[in-house]
Amino acid sequence: MIGREEVRVETVVVLFNRDLRIHDHPALCEASAVARHVVPMFVFDSAIAARHRRDFLHASLHDLRSSLRSLGGDLVVRHGDPVAHAVRAAAAAGASAIWASEDVSPLARRRERRLADECRAHRLEFRLFPGVTVVPPGALRPGGGSHYRVFSPYWRAWSGTARRPVLGAPHRMRLPPGIDPGVLPEASPEPYGVVRGGESEARRRLLRWVGDGLAAYAETRDRMAGRTSMLSAYLHFGCVSPLEVVDRSCRRPDGEEYVRQLCWRDFHYQVVNAFPEMGRRDYRPGDVEWRRDEEAEAAWREGLTGVPIVDAGMRQLLAEGWMHNRVRLVTGSYLTKRLGIDWRAGLEHFAEWLLDGDMPNNCGNWQWVAGTGNDTRPYRKLNPLRQAKKFDPEGEYVRRYVPELASLPGDLVHEPWRARGGVPGYPASPLGGELKA
């Protein structure tokens, strides 16, 4: 990193997207080191509907602005087309460069190509930096292939790869004179979901998790009612660096299993990097004939299938914008393997409601459970009753989200259709036929 006394450029625009933090932000750190002035910028993209993630995003941006102001800078906020506003800001500030963090979604890549073209047309330097993943998506390739198709060999290669050092926050920066920062929408005092956005909260959760939660993760990670790190939404918005999460977890002797899950995130990114149509087309085309059943699909979305563990998960999603990973697999397998409904219907619903609705992970997980993706056992079917009895043995998770079943004894909470006289207000039988553990 170059010291500030070695200033090379006058002004750099740093365009934020899914990297809403100041710690371990390579583009921001480099700009603050080599430029006299920095224009940190976020554009509310008119092509993206924030939906239920709006509250989290607004809180994250307020926190980012506060952090930048503490360094002597500010967050410049605009609404509309990010490419047009970034180029316009560069002209207004007399900037010679626009820098950003590299992403892999089709939308992000189209934006990056447009930005590169506009920068060439306006004689601006355009650079992309790492920071959205631990290992850059195209950095690891098997012999003779564009990407890893199976997780285990990727995990081995990923684990042995030298990683860049974790960067601290910049010490200080200055906004060019005459730049109007713009107005941020107010952050809701009662945000949607169970977590509030922002780097400050993300870092508190990370330190708390590494300090007193990580030790039990390997043993308890599949318990549906158990404690998790709750960092996924912060990773999605870039409020915390995935590299820093891995780095801190690796320092603990009991951190490997958690780090392995973070490696899955990078794995899905490198798949989407090589196969951008992951959200529309089967990764492994087969002979599956999906059926259309709008009534069954609606019951699944609303948590009214009559299968308690599935209904609990779907209701948690609507109420909190989050769902335990094991429950995501169970609900996804139920929709695709038992009801026979196209995985794209589930993908769209999760993308709308999840606070951590990360495109590569969402697509990768849905194709995995559907048997069209990177699962080496494509015909795998998760039995929801067996999963519930194994990972929610006391019914704690189900009772939390399906109040109709709260008074049922433990031996019936996962099979309420066996209760004499049924359960008022709850489906009398499971959608898709009777289940057997």
Disulfide bonds with the S-S distance in Angstrom:
none
